[in-house]
Amino acid sequence: MANSNSSSNNLVVPQAREAMDRFKMEAANEVGVNLKQGYNGDLTSREAGSVGGQMVKKMIQAYEESIK
């Protein structure tokens, strides 16, 4: 899959960045990971994965509720 952008984490709707940041902070809080505003490169792979996994879990739950 060719991507004209050098980064794969660009949002399709740039205005959604603030909402995604809030969503990420909420998910991190739920799994007990302390995120800072800005750079979080000091997270372990386990911590970053748990935040991402929680975000996916919540997105799946929201989708499933929307199709009921």
N, CA, C and O atoms as a GROMACS GRO file, in nm:
protein
  272
    1MET      N    1   0.084  -0.117   0.000
    1MET     CA    2   0.000   0.000   0.000
    1MET      C    3   0.089   0.124   0.000
    1MET      O    4   0.166   0.145   0.093
    2ALA      N    5   0.078   0.202  -0.102
    2ALA     CA    6   0.160   0.322  -0.114
    2ALA      C    7   0.098   0.435  -0.033
    2ALA      O    8  -0.024   0.453  -0.031
    3ASN      N    9   0.184   0.510   0.033
    3ASN     CA   10   0.138   0.621   0.115
    3ASN      C   11   0.222   0.742   0.079
    3ASN      O   12   0.345   0.738   0.089
    4SER      N   13   0.158   0.850   0.036
    4SER     CA   14   0.232   0.968  -0.004
    4SER      C   15   0.288   1.046   0.114
    4SER      O   16   0.375   1.131   0.097
    5ASN      N   17   0.238   1.018   0.233
    5ASN     CA   18   0.288   1.084   0.354
    5ASN      C   19   0.402   1.003   0.414
    5ASN      O   20   0.403   0.880   0.405
    6SER      N   21   0.496   1.072   0.476
    6SER     CA   22   0.608   1.001   0.537
    6SER      C   23   0.568   0.940   0.672
    6SER      O   24   0.638   0.852   0.721
    7SER      N   25   0.460   0.985   0.730
    7SER     CA   26   0.414   0.934   0.859
    7SER      C   27   0.282   0.861   0.840
    7SER      O   28   0.196   0.906   0.764
    8SER      N   29   0.264   0.750   0.909
    8SER     CA   30   0.141   0.673   0.894
    8SER      C   31   0.035   0.712   0.997
    8SER      O   32  -0.074   0.656   0.996
    9ASN      N   33   0.066   0.807   1.085
    9ASN     CA   34  -0.033   0.842   1.187
    9ASN      C   35  -0.100   0.976   1.161
    9ASN      O   36  -0.142   1.044   1.255
   10ASN      N   37  -0.110   1.015   1.034
   10ASN     CA   38  -0.181   1.137   1.000
   10ASN      C   39  -0.331   1.111   1.004
   10ASN      O   40  -0.379   1.008   0.956
   11LEU      N   41  -0.405   1.204   1.062
   11LEU     CA   42  -0.549   1.189   1.069
   11LEU      C   43  -0.612   1.230   0.938
   11LEU      O   44  -0.565   1.323   0.872
   12VAL      N   45  -0.717   1.161   0.899
   12VAL     CA   46  -0.789   1.195   0.777
   12VAL      C   47  -0.855   1.331   0.794
   12VAL      O   48  -0.860   1.411   0.700
   13VAL      N   49  -0.904   1.358   0.914
   13VAL     CA   50  -0.965   1.488   0.945
   13VAL      C   51  -0.874   1.556   1.048
   13VAL      O   52  -0.884   1.527   1.167
   14PRO      N   53  -0.787   1.646   1.003
   14PRO     CA   54  -0.690   1.707   1.097
   14PRO      C   55  -0.753   1.772   1.219
   14PRO      O   56  -0.690   1.777   1.325
   15GLN      N   57  -0.875   1.822   1.207
   15GLN     CA   58  -0.942   1.886   1.319
   15GLN      C   59  -0.976   1.786   1.430
   15GLN      O   60  -1.013   1.826   1.540
   16ALA      N   61  -0.966   1.659   1.402
   16ALA     CA   62  -1.000   1.557   1.501
   16ALA      C   63  -0.886   1.530   1.598
   16ALA      O   64  -0.903   1.452   1.692
   17ARG      N   65  -0.770   1.591   1.578
   17ARG     CA   66  -0.654   1.563   1.662
   17ARG      C   67  -0.684   1.585   1.810
   17ARG      O   68  -0.646   1.503   1.893
   18GLU      N   69  -0.751   1.695   1.845
   18GLU     CA   70  -0.780   1.723   1.986
   18GLU      C   71  -0.869   1.614   2.047
   18GLU      O   72  -0.846   1.571   2.160
   19ALA      N   73  -0.969   1.570   1.972
   19ALA     CA   74  -1.058   1.464   2.022
   19ALA      C   75  -0.981   1.334   2.037
   19ALA      O   76  -1.002   1.261   2.134
   20MET      N   77  -0.892   1.302   1.944
   20MET     CA   78  -0.812   1.180   1.953
   20MET      C   79  -0.716   1.187   2.071
   20MET      O   80  -0.694   1.086   2.138
   21ASP      N   81  -0.660   1.304   2.097
   21ASP     CA   82  -0.571   1.320   2.212
   21ASP      C   83  -0.647   1.299   2.342
   21ASP      O   84  -0.595   1.235   2.434
   22ARG      N   85  -0.770   1.353   2.352
   22ARG     CA   86  -0.852   1.331   2.472
   22ARG      C   87  -0.886   1.183   2.487
   22ARG      O   88  -0.881   1.128   2.598
   23PHE      N   89  -0.920   1.119   2.376
   23PHE     CA   90  -0.954   0.977   2.376
   23PHE      C   91  -0.835   0.895   2.423
   23PHE      O   92  -0.850   0.801   2.502
   24LYS      N   93  -0.716   0.929   2.374
   24LYS     CA   94  -0.594   0.857   2.414
   24LYS      C   95  -0.566   0.875   2.562
   24LYS      O   96  -0.531   0.779   2.630
   25MET      N   97  -0.582   0.997   2.613
   25MET     CA   98  -0.558   1.023   2.755
   25MET      C   99  -0.658   0.946   2.841
   25MET      O  100  -0.622   0.892   2.945
   26GLU      N  101  -0.783   0.941   2.798
   26GLU     CA  102  -0.887   0.867   2.871
   26GLU      C  103  -0.853   0.718   2.875
   26GLU      O  104  -0.863   0.654   2.980
   27ALA      N  105  -0.814   0.663   2.761
   27ALA     CA  106  -0.778   0.521   2.755
   27ALA      C  107  -0.657   0.492   2.843
   27ALA      O  108  -0.653   0.391   2.912
   28ALA      N  109  -0.558   0.580   2.839
   28ALA     CA  110  -0.437   0.562   2.920
   28ALA      C  111  -0.472   0.563   3.068
   28ALA      O  112  -0.420   0.483   3.146
   29ASN      N  113  -0.559   0.655   3.107
   29ASN     CA  114  -0.601   0.663   3.246
   29ASN      C  115  -0.672   0.534   3.289
   29ASN      O  116  -0.652   0.487   3.401
   30GLU      N  117  -0.754   0.478   3.202
   30GLU     CA  118  -0.828   0.356   3.234
   30GLU      C  119  -0.736   0.236   3.256
   30GLU      O  120  -0.769   0.148   3.335
   31VAL      N  121  -0.623   0.232   3.188
   31VAL     CA  122  -0.531   0.119   3.203
   31VAL      C  123  -0.414   0.151   3.295
   31VAL      O  124  -0.323   0.069   3.310
   32GLY      N  125  -0.415   0.269   3.356
   32GLY     CA  126  -0.314   0.305   3.455
   32GLY      C  127  -0.180   0.350   3.398
   32GLY      O  128  -0.077   0.335   3.463
   33VAL      N  129  -0.181   0.405   3.277
   33VAL     CA  130  -0.058   0.455   3.216
   33VAL      C  131  -0.060   0.608   3.224
   33VAL      O  132  -0.158   0.671   3.184
   34ASN      N  133   0.047   0.665   3.274
   34ASN     CA  134   0.055   0.810   3.287
   34ASN      C  135   0.114   0.870   3.160
   34ASN      O  136   0.234   0.858   3.134
   35LEU      N  137   0.028   0.935   3.081
   35LEU     CA  138   0.074   1.004   2.961
   35LEU      C  139   0.095   1.151   2.992
   35LEU      O  140   0.027   1.209   3.077
   36LYS      N  141   0.190   1.210   2.922
   36LYS     CA  142   0.214   1.354   2.931
   36LYS      C  143   0.163   1.418   2.803
   36LYS      O  144   0.148   1.350   2.701
   37GLN      N  145   0.136   1.545   2.807
   37GLN     CA  146   0.106   1.618   2.684
   37GLN      C  147   0.234   1.622   2.603
   37GLN      O  148   0.341   1.650   2.657
   38GLY      N  149   0.224   1.594   2.475
   38GLY     CA  150   0.343   1.597   2.390
   38GLY      C  151   0.412   1.463   2.382
   38GLY      O  152   0.347   1.359   2.369
   39TYR      N  153   0.542   1.464   2.390
   39TYR     CA  154   0.626   1.346   2.368
   39TYR      C  155   0.612   1.243   2.480
   39TYR      O  156   0.621   1.276   2.598
   40ASN      N  157   0.589   1.118   2.441
   40ASN     CA  158   0.579   1.008   2.536
   40ASN      C  159   0.667   0.891   2.494
   40ASN      O  160   0.631   0.775   2.515
   41GLY      N  161   0.781   0.922   2.436
   41GLY     CA  162   0.871   0.819   2.386
   41GLY      C  163   0.936   0.736   2.495
   41GLY      O  164   1.003   0.636   2.465
   42ASP      N  165   0.917   0.775   2.619
   42ASP     CA  166   0.976   0.698   2.729
   42ASP      C  167   0.884   0.585   2.777
   42ASP      O  168   0.919   0.514   2.872
   43LEU      N  169   0.768   0.568   2.713
   43LEU     CA  170   0.679   0.458   2.750
   43LEU      C  171   0.739   0.325   2.706
   43LEU      O  172   0.810   0.317   2.606
   44THR      N  173   0.710   0.223   2.782
   44THR     CA  174   0.752   0.089   2.739
   44THR      C  175   0.657   0.042   2.629
   44THR      O  176   0.548   0.097   2.612
   45SER      N  177   0.699  -0.058   2.556
   45SER     CA  178   0.612  -0.116   2.452
   45SER      C  179   0.484  -0.169   2.514
   45SER      O  180   0.377  -0.158   2.455
   46ARG      N  181   0.496  -0.227   2.631
   46ARG     CA  182   0.378  -0.281   2.700
   46ARG      C  183   0.279  -0.170   2.734
   46ARG      O  184   0.159  -0.185   2.713
   47GLU      N  185   0.329  -0.057   2.785
   47GLU     CA  186   0.241   0.055   2.819
   47GLU      C  187   0.174   0.112   2.694
   47GLU      O  188   0.053   0.133   2.693
   48ALA      N  189   0.252   0.136   2.591
   48ALA     CA  190   0.196   0.191   2.467
   48ALA      C  191   0.094   0.095   2.408
   48ALA      O  192  -0.012   0.137   2.360
   49GLY      N  193   0.125  -0.034   2.410
   49GLY     CA  194   0.032  -0.133   2.357
   49GLY      C  195  -0.096  -0.142   2.436
   49GLY      O  196  -0.203  -0.164   2.380
   50SER      N  197  -0.086  -0.126   2.567
   50SER     CA  198  -0.208  -0.133   2.649
   50SER      C  199  -0.298  -0.013   2.622
   50SER      O  200  -0.421  -0.026   2.624
   51VAL      N  201  -0.239   0.103   2.596
   51VAL     CA  202  -0.320   0.222   2.563
   51VAL      C  203  -0.388   0.201   2.428
   51VAL      O  204  -0.508   0.222   2.415
   52GLY      N  205  -0.310   0.159   2.329
   52GLY     CA  206  -0.368   0.134   2.196
   52GLY      C  207  -0.475   0.026   2.200
   52GLY      O  208  -0.579   0.039   2.136
   53GLY      N  209  -0.449  -0.079   2.274
   53GLY     CA  210  -0.547  -0.187   2.286
   53GLY      C  211  -0.676  -0.140   2.350
   53GLY      O  212  -0.785  -0.180   2.309
   54GLN      N  213  -0.665  -0.056   2.452
   54GLN     CA  214  -0.784  -0.003   2.518
   54GLN      C  215  -0.863   0.087   2.423
   54GLN      O  216  -0.986   0.086   2.424
   55MET      N  217  -0.791   0.164   2.341
   55MET     CA  218  -0.858   0.250   2.243
   55MET      C  219  -0.936   0.165   2.143
   55MET      O  220  -1.052   0.196   2.112
   56VAL      N  221  -0.875   0.060   2.093
   56VAL     CA  222  -0.942  -0.029   1.998
   56VAL      C  223  -1.063  -0.095   2.063
   56VAL      O  224  -1.169  -0.104   2.002
   57LYS      N  225  -1.047  -0.142   2.185
   57LYS     CA  226  -1.157  -0.205   2.258
   57LYS      C  227  -1.276  -0.110   2.268
   57LYS      O  228  -1.390  -0.149   2.244
   58LYS      N  229  -1.248   0.016   2.305
   58LYS     CA  230  -1.356   0.114   2.319
   58LYS      C  231  -1.420   0.148   2.185
   58LYS      O  232  -1.541   0.170   2.178
   59MET      N  233  -1.340   0.152   2.078
   59MET     CA  234  -1.397   0.179   1.944
   59MET      C  235  -1.487   0.065   1.899
   59MET      O  236  -1.592   0.088   1.841
   60ILE      N  237  -1.446  -0.058   1.926
   60ILE     CA  238  -1.529  -0.174   1.890
   60ILE      C  239  -1.659  -0.172   1.970
   60ILE      O  240  -1.766  -0.197   1.914
   61GLN      N  241  -1.651  -0.143   2.099
   61GLN     CA  242  -1.772  -0.135   2.182
   61GLN      C  243  -1.868  -0.028   2.128
   61GLN      O  244  -1.988  -0.050   2.119
   62ALA      N  245  -1.813   0.088   2.092
   62ALA     CA  246  -1.898   0.197   2.041
   62ALA      C  247  -1.964   0.156   1.910
   62ALA      O  248  -2.081   0.185   1.887
   63TYR      N  249  -1.888   0.088   1.823
   63TYR     CA  250  -1.945   0.043   1.696
   63TYR      C  251  -2.055  -0.058   1.720
   63TYR      O  252  -2.162  -0.048   1.661
   64GLU      N  253  -2.030  -0.156   1.807
   64GLU     CA  254  -2.130  -0.259   1.833
   64GLU      C  255  -2.258  -0.199   1.891
   64GLU      O  256  -2.368  -0.243   1.858
   65GLU      N  257  -2.244  -0.099   1.977
   65GLU     CA  258  -2.362  -0.033   2.032
   65GLU      C  259  -2.436   0.046   1.925
   65GLU      O  260  -2.558   0.059   1.931
   66SER      N  261  -2.364   0.098   1.827
   66SER     CA  262  -2.428   0.179   1.724
   66SER      C  263  -2.509   0.096   1.624
   66SER      O  264  -2.597   0.150   1.558
   67ILE      N  265  -2.480  -0.034   1.613
   67ILE     CA  266  -2.552  -0.116   1.517
   67ILE      C  267  -2.666  -0.193   1.581
   67ILE      O  268  -2.734  -0.270   1.512
   68LYS      N  269  -2.690  -0.174   1.708
   68LYS     CA  270  -2.801  -0.245   1.776
   68LYS      C  271  -2.933  -0.181   1.740
   68LYS      O  272  -3.038  -0.226   1.787
   0.00000   0.00000   0.00000
